Structures are given as C-alpha cells and as structure tokens.
Amino acid sequence: MANTGSNSVRIVLSNGQQWNKDDLNSIKSIINKCREKKLIAILEVHDATVKYDLESLQKAADY
C-alpha cells in the first residue's frame, strides 16, 4: 500500500465471534509494520460487519 502513495490501510481483524480470533501480538506486529511504512492502520473487527444487533457491535468495541 505504501508504494501506491496511500497513507492508510484497513486491517481486517476477528474477535473470534465468526472467524479465528486475531491475537494481540499479531495485531501489534501489523501496526508496527504500518508505522515503518508511514501508513495509518485502520482497524476493523469484521465479525460485526453487516450485523444489525447491539451485542455484536459491543463485542467488537470491547475487543
């Protein structure tokens, strides 16, 4: 992404509700790689995408 001139990248994560949970060390590693490339990491918990219930959104926020 950095080579395209972008300044940000969306990182799709899982809190374990629908897919395998991303662990903290992996997330930290991804964020550090983004920093090295001067990219803003936009974290998104994909388990809550297209869900219309407050519980899924709350779990994503808690994660």
PDBQT receptor file of N, H, CA, C and O in Angstrom, charges set to zero:
ATOM      1  N   MET A   1       0.820  -1.188   0.000  1.00  0.00    +0.000 N 
ATOM      2  CA  MET A   1       0.000   0.000   0.000  1.00  0.00    +0.000 C 
ATOM      3  C   MET A   1       0.863   1.251   0.000  1.00  0.00    +0.000 C 
ATOM      4  O   MET A   1       0.534   2.240  -0.655  1.00  0.00    +0.000 OA
ATOM      5  N   ALA A   2       1.957   1.207   0.729  1.00  0.00    +0.000 N 
ATOM      6  H   ALA A   2       2.224   0.403   1.261  1.00  0.00    +0.000 HD
ATOM      7  CA  ALA A   2       2.821   2.384   0.812  1.00  0.00    +0.000 C 
ATOM      8  C   ALA A   2       3.357   2.756  -0.569  1.00  0.00    +0.000 C 
ATOM      9  O   ALA A   2       3.541   3.937  -0.861  1.00  0.00    +0.000 OA
ATOM     10  N   ASN A   3       3.605   1.776  -1.409  1.00  0.00    +0.000 N 
ATOM     11  H   ASN A   3       3.456   0.816  -1.172  1.00  0.00    +0.000 HD
ATOM     12  CA  ASN A   3       4.142   2.036  -2.749  1.00  0.00    +0.000 C 
ATOM     13  C   ASN A   3       3.119   2.656  -3.689  1.00  0.00    +0.000 C 
ATOM     14  O   ASN A   3       3.490   3.158  -4.750  1.00  0.00    +0.000 OA
ATOM     15  N   THR A   4       1.849   2.632  -3.329  1.00  0.00    +0.000 N 
ATOM     16  H   THR A   4       1.547   2.224  -2.467  1.00  0.00    +0.000 HD
ATOM     17  CA  THR A   4       0.814   3.217  -4.182  1.00  0.00    +0.000 C 
ATOM     18  C   THR A   4       0.582   4.688  -3.876  1.00  0.00    +0.000 C 
ATOM     19  O   THR A   4      -0.166   5.368  -4.578  1.00  0.00    +0.000 OA
ATOM     20  N   GLY A   5       1.238   5.179  -2.808  1.00  0.00    +0.000 N 
ATOM     21  H   GLY A   5       1.846   4.626  -2.238  1.00  0.00    +0.000 HD
ATOM     22  CA  GLY A   5       1.029   6.566  -2.411  1.00  0.00    +0.000 C 
ATOM     23  C   GLY A   5      -0.062   6.722  -1.365  1.00  0.00    +0.000 C 
ATOM     24  O   GLY A   5      -0.378   7.836  -0.949  1.00  0.00    +0.000 OA
ATOM     25  N   SER A   6      -0.635   5.605  -0.943  1.00  0.00    +0.000 N 
ATOM     26  H   SER A   6      -0.378   4.700  -1.281  1.00  0.00    +0.000 HD
ATOM     27  CA  SER A   6      -1.672   5.658   0.085  1.00  0.00    +0.000 C 
ATOM     28  C   SER A   6      -1.063   6.066   1.417  1.00  0.00    +0.000 C 
ATOM     29  O   SER A   6       0.126   5.860   1.655  1.00  0.00    +0.000 OA
ATOM     30  N   ASN A   7      -1.884   6.646   2.281  1.00  0.00    +0.000 N 
ATOM     31  H   ASN A   7      -2.851   6.814   2.087  1.00  0.00    +0.000 HD
ATOM     32  CA  ASN A   7      -1.400   6.999   3.615  1.00  0.00    +0.000 C 
ATOM     33  C   ASN A   7      -2.075   6.169   4.697  1.00  0.00    +0.000 C 
ATOM     34  O   ASN A   7      -1.783   6.337   5.881  1.00  0.00    +0.000 OA
ATOM     35  N   SER A   8      -2.979   5.271   4.298  1.00  0.00    +0.000 N 
ATOM     36  H   SER A   8      -3.217   5.135   3.336  1.00  0.00    +0.000 HD
ATOM     37  CA  SER A   8      -3.670   4.437   5.280  1.00  0.00    +0.000 C 
ATOM     38  C   SER A   8      -3.997   3.076   4.669  1.00  0.00    +0.000 C 
ATOM     39  O   SER A   8      -4.021   2.904   3.450  1.00  0.00    +0.000 OA
ATOM     40  N   VAL A   9      -4.243   2.128   5.550  1.00  0.00    +0.000 N 
ATOM     41  H   VAL A   9      -4.223   2.268   6.540  1.00  0.00    +0.000 HD
ATOM     42  CA  VAL A   9      -4.629   0.784   5.107  1.00  0.00    +0.000 C 
ATOM     43  C   VAL A   9      -5.607   0.208   6.127  1.00  0.00    +0.000 C 
ATOM     44  O   VAL A   9      -5.417   0.349   7.335  1.00  0.00    +0.000 OA
ATOM     45  N   ARG A  10      -6.653  -0.442   5.623  1.00  0.00    +0.000 N 
ATOM     46  H   ARG A  10      -6.806  -0.556   4.641  1.00  0.00    +0.000 HD
ATOM     47  CA  ARG A  10      -7.633  -1.066   6.506  1.00  0.00    +0.000 C 
ATOM     48  C   ARG A  10      -7.138  -2.454   6.867  1.00  0.00    +0.000 C 
ATOM     49  O   ARG A  10      -6.786  -3.248   5.994  1.00  0.00    +0.000 OA
ATOM     50  N   ILE A  11      -7.115  -2.741   8.164  1.00  0.00    +0.000 N 
ATOM     51  H   ILE A  11      -7.401  -2.096   8.873  1.00  0.00    +0.000 HD
ATOM     52  CA  ILE A  11      -6.693  -4.031   8.673  1.00  0.00    +0.000 C 
ATOM     53  C   ILE A  11      -7.940  -4.759   9.175  1.00  0.00    +0.000 C 
ATOM     54  O   ILE A  11      -8.577  -4.321  10.133  1.00  0.00    +0.000 OA
ATOM     55  N   VAL A  12      -8.283  -5.864   8.528  1.00  0.00    +0.000 N 
ATOM     56  H   VAL A  12      -7.766  -6.219   7.749  1.00  0.00    +0.000 HD
ATOM     57  CA  VAL A  12      -9.475  -6.634   8.886  1.00  0.00    +0.000 C 
ATOM     58  C   VAL A  12      -9.088  -7.634   9.968  1.00  0.00    +0.000 C 
ATOM     59  O   VAL A  12      -8.190  -8.454   9.779  1.00  0.00    +0.000 OA
ATOM     60  N   LEU A  13      -9.776  -7.556  11.099  1.00  0.00    +0.000 N 
ATOM     61  H   LEU A  13     -10.506  -6.890  11.253  1.00  0.00    +0.000 HD
ATOM     62  CA  LEU A  13      -9.498  -8.404  12.255  1.00  0.00    +0.000 C 
ATOM     63  C   LEU A  13     -10.728  -9.226  12.619  1.00  0.00    +0.000 C 
ATOM     64  O   LEU A  13     -11.835  -8.973  12.145  1.00  0.00    +0.000 OA
ATOM     65  N   SER A  14     -10.496 -10.227  13.485  1.00  0.00    +0.000 N 
ATOM     66  H   SER A  14      -9.596 -10.432  13.870  1.00  0.00    +0.000 HD
ATOM     67  CA  SER A  14     -11.601 -11.012  14.020  1.00  0.00    +0.000 C 
ATOM     68  C   SER A  14     -11.479 -11.095  15.530  1.00  0.00    +0.000 C 
ATOM     69  O   SER A  14     -10.390 -11.295  16.068  1.00  0.00    +0.000 OA
ATOM     70  N   ASN A  15     -12.611 -10.939  16.209  1.00  0.00    +0.000 N 
ATOM     71  H   ASN A  15     -13.495 -10.777  15.772  1.00  0.00    +0.000 HD
ATOM     72  CA  ASN A  15     -12.643 -11.081  17.662  1.00  0.00    +0.000 C 
ATOM     73  C   ASN A  15     -13.004 -12.500  18.084  1.00  0.00    +0.000 C 
ATOM     74  O   ASN A  15     -13.209 -12.762  19.269  1.00  0.00    +0.000 OA
ATOM     75  N   GLY A  16     -13.082 -13.419  17.121  1.00  0.00    +0.000 N 
ATOM     76  H   GLY A  16     -12.916 -13.206  16.158  1.00  0.00    +0.000 HD
ATOM     77  CA  GLY A  16     -13.379 -14.815  17.401  1.00  0.00    +0.000 C 
ATOM     78  C   GLY A  16     -14.846 -15.164  17.354  1.00  0.00    +0.000 C 
ATOM     79  O   GLY A  16     -15.215 -16.326  17.525  1.00  0.00    +0.000 OA
ATOM     80  N   GLN A  17     -15.686 -14.177  17.125  1.00  0.00    +0.000 N 
ATOM     81  H   GLN A  17     -15.386 -13.233  16.986  1.00  0.00    +0.000 HD
ATOM     82  CA  GLN A  17     -17.125 -14.420  17.107  1.00  0.00    +0.000 C 
ATOM     83  C   GLN A  17     -17.532 -15.202  15.853  1.00  0.00    +0.000 C 
ATOM     84  O   GLN A  17     -18.410 -16.062  15.918  1.00  0.00    +0.000 OA
ATOM     85  N   GLN A  18     -16.902 -14.909  14.719  1.00  0.00    +0.000 N 
ATOM     86  H   GLN A  18     -16.188 -14.210  14.665  1.00  0.00    +0.000 HD
ATOM     87  CA  GLN A  18     -17.271 -15.575  13.469  1.00  0.00    +0.000 C 
ATOM     88  C   GLN A  18     -16.071 -16.284  12.844  1.00  0.00    +0.000 C 
ATOM     89  O   GLN A  18     -16.236 -17.356  12.260  1.00  0.00    +0.000 OA
ATOM     90  N   TRP A  19     -14.883 -15.723  12.949  1.00  0.00    +0.000 N 
ATOM     91  H   TRP A  19     -14.749 -14.853  13.423  1.00  0.00    +0.000 HD
ATOM     92  CA  TRP A  19     -13.661 -16.296  12.397  1.00  0.00    +0.000 C 
ATOM     93  C   TRP A  19     -12.640 -16.457  13.512  1.00  0.00    +0.000 C 
ATOM     94  O   TRP A  19     -12.904 -16.085  14.656  1.00  0.00    +0.000 OA
ATOM     95  N   ASN A  20     -11.466 -17.014  13.183  1.00  0.00    +0.000 N 
ATOM     96  H   ASN A  20     -11.251 -17.316  12.254  1.00  0.00    +0.000 HD
ATOM     97  CA  ASN A  20     -10.415 -17.184  14.188  1.00  0.00    +0.000 C 
ATOM     98  C   ASN A  20      -9.975 -15.837  14.731  1.00  0.00    +0.000 C 
ATOM     99  O   ASN A  20      -9.736 -14.896  13.974  1.00  0.00    +0.000 OA
ATOM    100  N   LYS A  21      -9.871 -15.754  16.044  1.00  0.00    +0.000 N 
ATOM    101  H   LYS A  21     -10.065 -16.518  16.659  1.00  0.00    +0.000 HD
ATOM    102  CA  LYS A  21      -9.520 -14.506  16.722  1.00  0.00    +0.000 C 
ATOM    103  C   LYS A  21      -8.071 -14.121  16.434  1.00  0.00    +0.000 C 
ATOM    104  O   LYS A  21      -7.167 -14.954  16.509  1.00  0.00    +0.000 OA
ATOM    105  N   ASP A  22      -7.866 -12.854  16.106  1.00  0.00    +0.000 N 
ATOM    106  H   ASP A  22      -8.600 -12.178  16.045  1.00  0.00    +0.000 HD
ATOM    107  CA  ASP A  22      -6.513 -12.317  15.935  1.00  0.00    +0.000 C 
ATOM    108  C   ASP A  22      -5.948 -12.000  17.305  1.00  0.00    +0.000 C 
ATOM    109  O   ASP A  22      -6.582 -11.314  18.107  1.00  0.00    +0.000 OA
ATOM    110  N   ASP A  23      -4.730 -12.512  17.575  1.00  0.00    +0.000 N 
ATOM    111  H   ASP A  23      -4.215 -13.069  16.924  1.00  0.00    +0.000 HD
ATOM    112  CA  ASP A  23      -4.141 -12.287  18.890  1.00  0.00    +0.000 C 
ATOM    113  C   ASP A  23      -3.410 -10.945  18.943  1.00  0.00    +0.000 C 
ATOM    114  O   ASP A  23      -3.054 -10.368  17.915  1.00  0.00    +0.000 OA
ATOM    115  N   LEU A  24      -3.201 -10.476  20.148  1.00  0.00    +0.000 N 
ATOM    116  H   LEU A  24      -3.490 -10.944  20.983  1.00  0.00    +0.000 HD
ATOM    117  CA  LEU A  24      -2.627  -9.156  20.384  1.00  0.00    +0.000 C 
ATOM    118  C   LEU A  24      -1.248  -8.999  19.758  1.00  0.00    +0.000 C 
ATOM    119  O   LEU A  24      -0.952  -7.950  19.186  1.00  0.00    +0.000 OA
ATOM    120  N   ASN A  25      -0.400 -10.015  19.854  1.00  0.00    +0.000 N 
ATOM    121  H   ASN A  25      -0.640 -10.867  20.319  1.00  0.00    +0.000 HD
ATOM    122  CA  ASN A  25       0.951  -9.907  19.285  1.00  0.00    +0.000 C 
ATOM    123  C   ASN A  25       0.926  -9.741  17.769  1.00  0.00    +0.000 C 
ATOM    124  O   ASN A  25       1.718  -8.975  17.219  1.00  0.00    +0.000 OA
ATOM    125  N   SER A  26       0.038 -10.441  17.098  1.00  0.00    +0.000 N 
ATOM    126  H   SER A  26      -0.605 -11.063  17.545  1.00  0.00    +0.000 HD
ATOM    127  CA  SER A  26      -0.090 -10.296  15.644  1.00  0.00    +0.000 C 
ATOM    128  C   SER A  26      -0.548  -8.889  15.271  1.00  0.00    +0.000 C 
ATOM    129  O   SER A  26      -0.045  -8.289  14.321  1.00  0.00    +0.000 OA
ATOM    130  N   ILE A  27      -1.509  -8.375  16.032  1.00  0.00    +0.000 N 
ATOM    131  H   ILE A  27      -1.917  -8.862  16.804  1.00  0.00    +0.000 HD
ATOM    132  CA  ILE A  27      -2.026  -7.034  15.766  1.00  0.00    +0.000 C 
ATOM    133  C   ILE A  27      -0.943  -5.989  15.983  1.00  0.00    +0.000 C 
ATOM    134  O   ILE A  27      -0.800  -5.065  15.182  1.00  0.00    +0.000 OA
ATOM    135  N   LYS A  28      -0.174  -6.130  17.070  1.00  0.00    +0.000 N 
ATOM    136  H   LYS A  28      -0.290  -6.881  17.721  1.00  0.00    +0.000 HD
ATOM    137  CA  LYS A  28       0.922  -5.196  17.329  1.00  0.00    +0.000 C 
ATOM    138  C   LYS A  28       1.951  -5.236  16.202  1.00  0.00    +0.000 C 
ATOM    139  O   LYS A  28       2.466  -4.196  15.792  1.00  0.00    +0.000 OA
ATOM    140  N   SER A  29       2.246  -6.421  15.709  1.00  0.00    +0.000 N 
ATOM    141  H   SER A  29       1.828  -7.266  16.043  1.00  0.00    +0.000 HD
ATOM    142  CA  SER A  29       3.204  -6.571  14.609  1.00  0.00    +0.000 C 
ATOM    143  C   SER A  29       2.716  -5.861  13.348  1.00  0.00    +0.000 C 
ATOM    144  O   SER A  29       3.487  -5.175  12.677  1.00  0.00    +0.000 OA
ATOM    145  N   ILE A  30       1.441  -6.030  13.032  1.00  0.00    +0.000 N 
ATOM    146  H   ILE A  30       0.815  -6.588  13.577  1.00  0.00    +0.000 HD
ATOM    147  CA  ILE A  30       0.865  -5.374  11.849  1.00  0.00    +0.000 C 
ATOM    148  C   ILE A  30       0.926  -3.853  12.006  1.00  0.00    +0.000 C 
ATOM    149  O   ILE A  30       1.295  -3.143  11.071  1.00  0.00    +0.000 OA
ATOM    150  N   ILE A  31       0.566  -3.362  13.179  1.00  0.00    +0.000 N 
ATOM    151  H   ILE A  31       0.265  -3.939  13.939  1.00  0.00    +0.000 HD
ATOM    152  CA  ILE A  31       0.595  -1.917  13.420  1.00  0.00    +0.000 C 
ATOM    153  C   ILE A  31       2.020  -1.384  13.294  1.00  0.00    +0.000 C 
ATOM    154  O   ILE A  31       2.231  -0.318  12.716  1.00  0.00    +0.000 OA
ATOM    155  N   ASN A  32       2.989  -2.107  13.824  1.00  0.00    +0.000 N 
ATOM    156  H   ASN A  32       2.818  -2.974  14.293  1.00  0.00    +0.000 HD
ATOM    157  CA  ASN A  32       4.389  -1.679  13.719  1.00  0.00    +0.000 C 
ATOM    158  C   ASN A  32       4.862  -1.644  12.273  1.00  0.00    +0.000 C 
ATOM    159  O   ASN A  32       5.604  -0.738  11.890  1.00  0.00    +0.000 OA
ATOM    160  N   LYS A  33       4.446  -2.616  11.461  1.00  0.00    +0.000 N 
ATOM    161  H   LYS A  33       3.844  -3.351  11.771  1.00  0.00    +0.000 HD
ATOM    162  CA  LYS A  33       4.803  -2.611  10.038  1.00  0.00    +0.000 C 
ATOM    163  C   LYS A  33       4.187  -1.400   9.334  1.00  0.00    +0.000 C 
ATOM    164  O   LYS A  33       4.815  -0.788   8.469  1.00  0.00    +0.000 OA
ATOM    165  N   CYS A  34       2.955  -1.064   9.713  1.00  0.00    +0.000 N 
ATOM    166  H   CYS A  34       2.445  -1.561  10.415  1.00  0.00    +0.000 HD
ATOM    167  CA  CYS A  34       2.311   0.122   9.135  1.00  0.00    +0.000 C 
ATOM    168  C   CYS A  34       3.088   1.379   9.512  1.00  0.00    +0.000 C 
ATOM    169  O   CYS A  34       3.307   2.249   8.669  1.00  0.00    +0.000 OA
ATOM    170  N   ARG A  35       3.500   1.476  10.752  1.00  0.00    +0.000 N 
ATOM    171  H   ARG A  35       3.322   0.769  11.437  1.00  0.00    +0.000 HD
ATOM    172  CA  ARG A  35       4.274   2.641  11.198  1.00  0.00    +0.000 C 
ATOM    173  C   ARG A  35       5.575   2.767  10.424  1.00  0.00    +0.000 C 
ATOM    174  O   ARG A  35       5.959   3.863  10.015  1.00  0.00    +0.000 OA
ATOM    175  N   GLU A  36       6.256   1.636  10.224  1.00  0.00    +0.000 N 
ATOM    176  H   GLU A  36       5.945   0.746  10.557  1.00  0.00    +0.000 HD
ATOM    177  CA  GLU A  36       7.514   1.641   9.465  1.00  0.00    +0.000 C 
ATOM    178  C   GLU A  36       7.313   2.204   8.055  1.00  0.00    +0.000 C 
ATOM    179  O   GLU A  36       8.179   2.892   7.516  1.00  0.00    +0.000 OA
ATOM    180  N   LYS A  37       6.162   1.899   7.479  1.00  0.00    +0.000 N 
ATOM    181  H   LYS A  37       5.459   1.339   7.917  1.00  0.00    +0.000 HD
ATOM    182  CA  LYS A  37       5.850   2.361   6.119  1.00  0.00    +0.000 C 
ATOM    183  C   LYS A  37       5.111   3.694   6.105  1.00  0.00    +0.000 C 
ATOM    184  O   LYS A  37       4.686   4.171   5.053  1.00  0.00    +0.000 OA
ATOM    185  N   LYS A  38       4.961   4.296   7.303  1.00  0.00    +0.000 N 
ATOM    186  H   LYS A  38       5.306   3.908   8.157  1.00  0.00    +0.000 HD
ATOM    187  CA  LYS A  38       4.265   5.574   7.459  1.00  0.00    +0.000 C 
ATOM    188  C   LYS A  38       2.809   5.501   6.978  1.00  0.00    +0.000 C 
ATOM    189  O   LYS A  38       2.295   6.417   6.338  1.00  0.00    +0.000 OA
ATOM    190  N   LEU A  39       2.176   4.388   7.310  1.00  0.00    +0.000 N 
ATOM    191  H   LEU A  39       2.594   3.644   7.830  1.00  0.00    +0.000 HD
ATOM    192  CA  LEU A  39       0.769   4.176   6.988  1.00  0.00    +0.000 C 
ATOM    193  C   LEU A  39      -0.058   4.238   8.264  1.00  0.00    +0.000 C 
ATOM    194  O   LEU A  39       0.380   3.782   9.319  1.00  0.00    +0.000 OA
ATOM    195  N   ILE A  40      -1.238   4.796   8.164  1.00  0.00    +0.000 N 
ATOM    196  H   ILE A  40      -1.594   5.167   7.306  1.00  0.00    +0.000 HD
ATOM    197  CA  ILE A  40      -2.183   4.807   9.269  1.00  0.00    +0.000 C 
ATOM    198  C   ILE A  40      -2.979   3.501   9.196  1.00  0.00    +0.000 C 
ATOM    199  O   ILE A  40      -3.626   3.218   8.188  1.00  0.00    +0.000 OA
ATOM    200  N   ALA A  41      -2.927   2.716  10.263  1.00  0.00    +0.000 N 
ATOM    201  H   ALA A  41      -2.402   2.946  11.082  1.00  0.00    +0.000 HD
ATOM    202  CA  ALA A  41      -3.669   1.457  10.322  1.00  0.00    +0.000 C 
ATOM    203  C   ALA A  41      -5.094   1.733  10.787  1.00  0.00    +0.000 C 
ATOM    204  O   ALA A  41      -5.306   2.296  11.861  1.00  0.00    +0.000 OA
ATOM    205  N   ILE A  42      -6.056   1.339   9.982  1.00  0.00    +0.000 N 
ATOM    206  H   ILE A  42      -5.883   0.882   9.109  1.00  0.00    +0.000 HD
ATOM    207  CA  ILE A  42      -7.465   1.462  10.338  1.00  0.00    +0.000 C 
ATOM    208  C   ILE A  42      -7.944   0.063  10.689  1.00  0.00    +0.000 C 
ATOM    209  O   ILE A  42      -8.123  -0.783   9.813  1.00  0.00    +0.000 OA
ATOM    210  N   LEU A  43      -8.151  -0.174  11.983  1.00  0.00    +0.000 N 
ATOM    211  H   LEU A  43      -8.007   0.512  12.695  1.00  0.00    +0.000 HD
ATOM    212  CA  LEU A  43      -8.533  -1.499  12.457  1.00  0.00    +0.000 C 
ATOM    213  C   LEU A  43     -10.039  -1.688  12.366  1.00  0.00    +0.000 C 
ATOM    214  O   LEU A  43     -10.815  -0.826  12.778  1.00  0.00    +0.000 OA
ATOM    215  N   GLU A  44     -10.438  -2.834  11.818  1.00  0.00    +0.000 N 
ATOM    216  H   GLU A  44      -9.808  -3.534  11.484  1.00  0.00    +0.000 HD
ATOM    217  CA  GLU A  44     -11.860  -3.135  11.649  1.00  0.00    +0.000 C 
ATOM    218  C   GLU A  44     -12.123  -4.554  12.122  1.00  0.00    +0.000 C 
ATOM    219  O   GLU A  44     -11.504  -5.496  11.628  1.00  0.00    +0.000 OA
ATOM    220  N   VAL A  45     -13.025  -4.717  13.064  1.00  0.00    +0.000 N 
ATOM    221  H   VAL A  45     -13.528  -3.952  13.466  1.00  0.00    +0.000 HD
ATOM    222  CA  VAL A  45     -13.417  -6.046  13.535  1.00  0.00    +0.000 C 
ATOM    223  C   VAL A  45     -14.515  -6.538  12.606  1.00  0.00    +0.000 C 
ATOM    224  O   VAL A  45     -15.669  -6.120  12.706  1.00  0.00    +0.000 OA
ATOM    225  N   HIS A  46     -14.136  -7.432  11.701  1.00  0.00    +0.000 N 
ATOM    226  H   HIS A  46     -13.199  -7.771  11.619  1.00  0.00    +0.000 HD
ATOM    227  CA  HIS A  46     -15.037  -7.825  10.615  1.00  0.00    +0.000 C 
ATOM    228  C   HIS A  46     -16.203  -8.690  11.087  1.00  0.00    +0.000 C 
ATOM    229  O   HIS A  46     -17.208  -8.812  10.386  1.00  0.00    +0.000 OA
ATOM    230  N   ASP A  47     -16.076  -9.289  12.268  1.00  0.00    +0.000 N 
ATOM    231  H   ASP A  47     -15.260  -9.190  12.838  1.00  0.00    +0.000 HD
ATOM    232  CA  ASP A  47     -17.167 -10.118  12.787  1.00  0.00    +0.000 C 
ATOM    233  C   ASP A  47     -18.458  -9.324  12.946  1.00  0.00    +0.000 C 
ATOM    234  O   ASP A  47     -19.546  -9.895  12.874  1.00  0.00    +0.000 OA
ATOM    235  N   ALA A  48     -18.351  -8.029  13.158  1.00  0.00    +0.000 N 
ATOM    236  H   ALA A  48     -17.467  -7.565  13.216  1.00  0.00    +0.000 HD
ATOM    237  CA  ALA A  48     -19.535  -7.198  13.376  1.00  0.00    +0.000 C 
ATOM    238  C   ALA A  48     -20.049  -6.549  12.093  1.00  0.00    +0.000 C 
ATOM    239  O   ALA A  48     -21.085  -5.885  12.111  1.00  0.00    +0.000 OA
ATOM    240  N   THR A  49     -19.338  -6.732  10.980  1.00  0.00    +0.000 N 
ATOM    241  H   THR A  49     -18.496  -7.271  10.965  1.00  0.00    +0.000 HD
ATOM    242  CA  THR A  49     -19.751  -6.124   9.715  1.00  0.00    +0.000 C 
ATOM    243  C   THR A  49     -21.077  -6.730   9.252  1.00  0.00    +0.000 C 
ATOM    244  O   THR A  49     -21.253  -7.948   9.271  1.00  0.00    +0.000 OA
ATOM    245  N   VAL A  50     -21.985  -5.887   8.846  1.00  0.00    +0.000 N 
ATOM    246  H   VAL A  50     -21.842  -4.897   8.831  1.00  0.00    +0.000 HD
ATOM    247  CA  VAL A  50     -23.317  -6.245   8.351  1.00  0.00    +0.000 C 
ATOM    248  C   VAL A  50     -24.153  -6.950   9.426  1.00  0.00    +0.000 C 
ATOM    249  O   VAL A  50     -25.057  -7.726   9.116  1.00  0.00    +0.000 OA
ATOM    250  N   LYS A  51     -23.842  -6.671  10.662  1.00  0.00    +0.000 N 
ATOM    251  H   LYS A  51     -23.108  -6.041  10.914  1.00  0.00    +0.000 HD
ATOM    252  CA  LYS A  51     -24.675  -7.163  11.763  1.00  0.00    +0.000 C 
ATOM    253  C   LYS A  51     -25.529  -5.991  12.222  1.00  0.00    +0.000 C 
ATOM    254  O   LYS A  51     -25.087  -4.842  12.218  1.00  0.00    +0.000 OA
ATOM    255  N   TYR A  52     -26.725  -6.292  12.607  1.00  0.00    +0.000 N 
ATOM    256  H   TYR A  52     -27.084  -7.225  12.610  1.00  0.00    +0.000 HD
ATOM    257  CA  TYR A  52     -27.646  -5.227  12.996  1.00  0.00    +0.000 C 
ATOM    258  C   TYR A  52     -28.091  -5.367  14.444  1.00  0.00    +0.000 C 
ATOM    259  O   TYR A  52     -29.194  -4.964  14.814  1.00  0.00    +0.000 OA
ATOM    260  N   ASP A  53     -27.202  -5.955  15.264  1.00  0.00    +0.000 N 
ATOM    261  H   ASP A  53     -26.306  -6.283  14.963  1.00  0.00    +0.000 HD
ATOM    262  CA  ASP A  53     -27.565  -6.093  16.667  1.00  0.00    +0.000 C 
ATOM    263  C   ASP A  53     -26.508  -5.424  17.539  1.00  0.00    +0.000 C 
ATOM    264  O   ASP A  53     -25.318  -5.422  17.225  1.00  0.00    +0.000 OA
ATOM    265  N   LEU A  54     -26.975  -4.870  18.617  1.00  0.00    +0.000 N 
ATOM    266  H   LEU A  54     -27.942  -4.871  18.872  1.00  0.00    +0.000 HD
ATOM    267  CA  LEU A  54     -26.109  -4.132  19.525  1.00  0.00    +0.000 C 
ATOM    268  C   LEU A  54     -25.054  -5.032  20.167  1.00  0.00    +0.000 C 
ATOM    269  O   LEU A  54     -23.942  -4.577  20.435  1.00  0.00    +0.000 OA
ATOM    270  N   GLU A  55     -25.377  -6.288  20.414  1.00  0.00    +0.000 N 
ATOM    271  H   GLU A  55     -26.280  -6.658  20.196  1.00  0.00    +0.000 HD
ATOM    272  CA  GLU A  55     -24.445  -7.213  21.058  1.00  0.00    +0.000 C 
ATOM    273  C   GLU A  55     -23.185  -7.423  20.207  1.00  0.00    +0.000 C 
ATOM    274  O   GLU A  55     -22.077  -7.417  20.744  1.00  0.00    +0.000 OA
ATOM    275  N   SER A  56     -23.336  -7.606  18.905  1.00  0.00    +0.000 N 
ATOM    276  H   SER A  56     -24.236  -7.611  18.468  1.00  0.00    +0.000 HD
ATOM    277  CA  SER A  56     -22.179  -7.786  18.020  1.00  0.00    +0.000 C 
ATOM    278  C   SER A  56     -21.317  -6.539  17.989  1.00  0.00    +0.000 C 
ATOM    279  O   SER A  56     -20.089  -6.625  18.010  1.00  0.00    +0.000 OA
ATOM    280  N   LEU A  57     -21.957  -5.382  17.940  1.00  0.00    +0.000 N 
ATOM    281  H   LEU A  57     -22.955  -5.312  17.923  1.00  0.00    +0.000 HD
ATOM    282  CA  LEU A  57     -21.204  -4.129  17.933  1.00  0.00    +0.000 C 
ATOM    283  C   LEU A  57     -20.482  -3.920  19.254  1.00  0.00    +0.000 C 
ATOM    284  O   LEU A  57     -19.353  -3.429  19.271  1.00  0.00    +0.000 OA
ATOM    285  N   GLN A  58     -21.117  -4.286  20.360  1.00  0.00    +0.000 N 
ATOM    286  H   GLN A  58     -22.034  -4.685  20.347  1.00  0.00    +0.000 HD
ATOM    287  CA  GLN A  58     -20.498  -4.131  21.672  1.00  0.00    +0.000 C 
ATOM    288  C   GLN A  58     -19.296  -5.059  21.809  1.00  0.00    +0.000 C 
ATOM    289  O   GLN A  58     -18.267  -4.667  22.360  1.00  0.00    +0.000 OA
ATOM    290  N   LYS A  59     -19.424  -6.293  21.309  1.00  0.00    +0.000 N 
ATOM    291  H   LYS A  59     -20.259  -6.611  20.861  1.00  0.00    +0.000 HD
ATOM    292  CA  LYS A  59     -18.299  -7.241  21.360  1.00  0.00    +0.000 C 
ATOM    293  C   LYS A  59     -17.128  -6.739  20.533  1.00  0.00    +0.000 C 
ATOM    294  O   LYS A  59     -15.974  -6.888  20.933  1.00  0.00    +0.000 OA
ATOM    295  N   ALA A  60     -17.419  -6.144  19.383  1.00  0.00    +0.000 N 
ATOM    296  H   ALA A  60     -18.357  -6.022  19.058  1.00  0.00    +0.000 HD
ATOM    297  CA  ALA A  60     -16.357  -5.579  18.542  1.00  0.00    +0.000 C 
ATOM    298  C   ALA A  60     -15.674  -4.428  19.260  1.00  0.00    +0.000 C 
ATOM    299  O   ALA A  60     -14.448  -4.317  19.239  1.00  0.00    +0.000 OA
ATOM    300  N   ALA A  61     -16.461  -3.575  19.893  1.00  0.00    +0.000 N 
ATOM    301  H   ALA A  61     -17.457  -3.665  19.911  1.00  0.00    +0.000 HD
ATOM    302  CA  ALA A  61     -15.892  -2.435  20.625  1.00  0.00    +0.000 C 
ATOM    303  C   ALA A  61     -15.059  -2.908  21.812  1.00  0.00    +0.000 C 
ATOM    304  O   ALA A  61     -13.989  -2.361  22.077  1.00  0.00    +0.000 OA
ATOM    305  N   ASP A  62     -15.535  -3.902  22.513  1.00  0.00    +0.000 N 
ATOM    306  H   ASP A  62     -16.405  -4.347  22.298  1.00  0.00    +0.000 HD
ATOM    307  CA  ASP A  62     -14.803  -4.448  23.657  1.00  0.00    +0.000 C 
ATOM    308  C   ASP A  62     -13.485  -5.075  23.226  1.00  0.00    +0.000 C 
ATOM    309  O   ASP A  62     -12.479  -4.968  23.927  1.00  0.00    +0.000 OA
ATOM    310  N   TYR A  63     -13.494  -5.719  22.090  1.00  0.00    +0.000 N 
ATOM    311  H   TYR A  63     -14.312  -5.807  21.520  1.00  0.00    +0.000 HD
ATOM    312  CA  TYR A  63     -12.286  -6.351  21.561  1.00  0.00    +0.000 C 
ATOM    313  C   TYR A  63     -11.230  -5.322  21.257  1.00  0.00    +0.000 C 
ATOM    314  O   TYR A  63     -10.141  -5.671  20.802  1.00  0.00    +0.000 OA
TER     315      TYR A  63
